[in-house]
Amino acid sequence: MNNRLLWPLITLAFLLIVNVIHNQDFFAITMKDGHLFGSLIDILNRAAPLVLISIGMTFVIATKGIDLSVGSIVSIAGAMSCLLISKQDGSSMGTLFIAVGLALLLSLAAGAWNGLLVSTLGIQPIVATLILMVAGRGVAQLITSGQIITISSPHYSFIGGGYLLGLPFSIFIIALIFMIASVLTRKTAIGLFIESVGSNRVASRLAGINSGRIIFIVYVLCAFLSGLAGILLSSNVSSADGNNAGLWYELDAILAVVIGGNSLNGGRFYLTGTILGALIIQTLTTSIYSIGVPPEITLVVKAIVVLVVCLIQSDNFRKTLASKRKKNHKAVKQEEVAL
């Protein structure tokens, strides 16, 4: 097993054990009306949007970049799709395809904007994406006119709230995206190009790799997956909130990537680790609510737990602890000899 995946697996297992101690029926899965229900199913279903965003964020971070606009893109995609459905026949499949298609096209345009600013104009990623993070939230509110748009569309609701073969349909979506991403990055040269650009952009360019194009592509992919996540979120609740949809998802996605063993310095990346990181974030959120942590300190508790997890995974932190133990052990031996 990859050492980078060991600590995320241990962390996830620890959180699951804590939940079992608090609720002995945590692993219980029941069948009702042909659908599977249970805490584990709920975690997988609720983690789906974060998994999609985190996969895109992994590609961006692998190129030594960052994307703070993913939450706003989530909001824009959900707002656009719900607005179009609310103006048309919600039960029509044609309306569904048009709404989802335009929402994803708008997401691609947002990603192209980010990619252009970073790859062509040379603006720092954190600044370039911060622009869309702020402006995008405003665009989403303009689309919704500052109101929550509610819709009635069984086909659209199925995307984020429907079931297939007893499992939430969203699980099949993330499984498909993960398989496609894995094949493209590990069975083709795309993954090597991304890692090469993240490791050394100048050397990659000298080796014949169009680093600007690779950077542009990863921002477009990240935006596309964020838009898909926005569709999942809005279809699950059959509504769009331009102000709150996707809020703080950019931070959770970055945490998921880091917790999954990926470095913010770019280079080598691990999609499996990212999936584990997203599941850890969602399991932690579910655990906090189920245990009964007061809402006013929920974010503080979440931050503390994430900090501890990151410290445990840090090689430098573990080396520092090991060196201190050796020093203390030597000091004790010297005292024993002196006595």
N, C-alpha and C positions, 0 to 999 in steps of 0.2 A: 504493500500500500504506500502511496505517495505520502511522505512525512507532512506535507502541507495540508493534507486532508485529515490527518490524524486528530488534531486538536478540534477542528470543526465538528467531527464526528463525536468526539468525547463531549463537547459542549452540548450538542443536540441531545445526546443520550442522557446527560445530566438533567437537562430541562425536562425531558420526558419522564425521568424517574421522579423528579420533584412533583410533577403533576399527578403521577400515579400515587405517590404518598398522600397528596392532598385529596385526590379523588380516585378511589380504587376502580371505578368504572371508566377511567380515562381511555383505555384501549378498547372498550366495548364498541362494537360496530353492529348496528341492527338494520334490518331490511324493512322498509315501510313503503307501500305503494310502488314497489319495484325499484326503490332508490335506497342506496346505502347512506346511513346516517351515523355520526359519531364524531368525537373530538378530532381524531386524526383526519377524517374526511373534511371536516370544517377548516382545519389548518391548511390543508392542501388547496382547498378552494379559495380561501381568503389570501393565500400567498401567491396565487397565480399572477395578479398584476405586478407585484413586486418582483417576481421571478423574471418576467418579460423585460421590465425596465433594467433590472440588474444585469441581464445578459448583454443588453446594449451598452450599459455603463462599463462592463468589463472590456469590451472592445475599445471604447474611448480611453479608459485608463491605461490599457495596454500600450497605447501610443503616447503615453505620458501626458494625456489630456484630462479634462474633467467636463462634465455637462450638468450645469445647475438648472437647466431649463426643462428637464424631463417632467416635473410636476405641472408646469404650465402647459406643456404639450398634451399631457393627460387631460387637463381641463378643456383645452381647445377642441380636442378630438371628440370628447364626450358631448360638449356643447353643440358642436356642428351636427353630429349625427342625430341628437335628440331634437334639435331645431327643425331639421329637414323632415324627420318622421312626424313631428307634431303638425307640420303644414300639409302633410299628404295622408294617404290611406295607410294607417299603421299596420294593417293586416296584409298588405301587398308585399310580395317578395321583391318586386321591382323597386319599391321604395326602400326596402332594406339594403339592397345592393348599392343603390345610389347613395344612400346616407353613409354607409360604411366606406364605400369607395371614396367619396369626397372627403370624409374625415381623415382617411389614411393619406390621401393626396395632400391635404393641408399639413399633415404631420411631416410628410416627405419634404414639403416646401420649407417648413421650419428647420428641418435638419440640414437642408441645402444652405439655408441662411447661416446657420452656425458653422457649417463646413467651409463656406466661402470666407467668413470672417477669420477663421483660424488658419486654414491652409493657404489661402490666396493673399489676404491682407496682412497676415502675420500677427493678428491680435492675440494676446494671451487667452487661452481657453476659458479661464475663470471669469475674465472680463467679458469676452464675447458671448458666453452663454448666460451671464448675469443680465445682459441686455434683454435677451428673449425671456428670461425668467420673470422680469418685471413687466415688460411689454406684453408678453404672452398672456399673463393673468388678466391684463386689461382687455386684450382681444377677446378672451373667453367671456368676460363680463359684458362686452359690447354685443357679442353673439346672443347672449341670453337676456340682454337688456337689464342686467342686474337682478334678474329673477331666477327662481328655480323652475326649470322646464320639466314638467311631468308628461309622460307619454303612455300610451296603451298599445303595445305591439308585441304579440306573443312570439313572433319570429325573432325580434331583436332581443327580447328578454331571455330567450333560450341561450343566446351566446354566453352570457355571464351567469345565468341562473337556471339553465336547463340541465337535464341529465341524459347521458348516453350509456347504455349497458350498465345502468345502476350507479355510475359515477358522474360527478359534475362535469359538464362539457368543457369547462375551463381547464381541467386537468389534461384533457386530450390536446388542447391547444398548446399548452406549455410543453407537453411531451413532444409534439410535432416540431415546435420551434427549436427546442433543445437538440433534437436529432439533426435537423437541418443545419443548425449552427455548428454542431460537432463535426459533421461530415465536411462542411465547407472549410473549417479551420484546421482540421487534422488530416483530412484526406486530399486536400488541395494545397496549393502554395499560398493561399490567402492568409492562413494563420501565421506562416513564417514571415510573410511581408509585414503583417501587423506587429509581430514581436520584434522584427528587425528595425522598423521605424521607431518603436518605443525604446529600444536599446541604444541606438545611435542613428539619428536622422541623417546626419551628414554622410556617414559611412554607407548607409542604405542608398542614398542618392548616387554616391560614387560607384556603387555596385550595380547601378542601372534600375533601381527601384524608384518608381514615381511616388515619393513620400507624400507629396501634396495630394495626389489622387487617393491614396490609402486613407489619409486623415479625413478627407472629404467624405469618403464612403462610410467610415465608421460613425461619423456624426449623423449621416443620413439614416443608417441602420438603427442607431440608438433612438432617433426621433420616431422612426416607423414603429419600433417595438413599444415605445411610450404611447404612441397613438393607439395601438392595438390594446394596450393596457387600459387606456381611457375608455375604449369601447366596452371592455370587460366590466369595468367599474360602473359605468352609466347603465349598461344593460342589466346588471345585477339588481339595481335599485329602480330601474325604469325612470330615471330622471337625470338631470344635469345641473350641477351647481358650479357656476363659473368662478365663484369666490373660494370655495373650500375643496373642490375635487382635486385630488392629486397633491394636496398640501403636505409638505415635508417628505414626499416620496424621493426627492433627490438625495436627501440625507440618508434615508433608509437604504437606498440603492448603493450609495457609496460605502456604507457600513457593511452591507451584505458582501460586496466585492472584497473589502479588506478582511473581514472575518473569514471569508472563504480561502484565505491564503494568498491573495493577489497583492502585488506591490503597487503603491501609488507612483513609484518611480518608473513604471512602464516595463515593457519587455514581456517575459514569459507570463502567460495567464492560464487559469484553470477554470473552465466552465462548470465542472462538477463542484468545485469548491464554492463557486458563486451560488449555485443552487442550494447547497448546504447553508451558506450564509443567509440567504433569503428565508429559508425554512427556520433557521435559528431566530431571526428577527420576528417572524410571525408567531413562532411558538412562544417566544418571550412575551410578546404582546398579549397573546391568549392567556398565558400563565398569570400575568399581572392582573388581568381582569377577573379570571376565575378564582384566584386566591383572595381577591377582595381588597387589593391595594387602593387606598383613597385616590380618587381621580386627580386631586390637586398635586399629588406627588408622583403620579404615574411616569411622567417624562424623566423625572430625576432618577427614579429607580431603574428605568430602562437605560439611562445614560451610564449609571454606575456599573450595571451588569455588563454592558458592552465594553466599557473601559477595562474591567477585570478580564474579560475574554481576550481583548486585544493585547493586554500585558502578558497573559499566559502564553499567547502565540508568538510573542516577540522573542527572537533569538537573543538579542542583546540583553533583554530583561532577565531571561533564564540564565545567561552566562554571568550576569552580575550577581544574581542570587547564589549561583554555584560557587563563584569566587569568594563571596562573603562567608559561605558555609565552610570552605576550606580554611580561610583565615581564622575563623572561630574555632575550628577543630584543632588547628596548629596551636592556637593560644591555650586551649585547654590542655593539650599534651605537654606544652612547656610548663604550665603551672603544676601539672602532676609530677613532672621530672624534678622541678624545683622543690616540691614537698618531699 
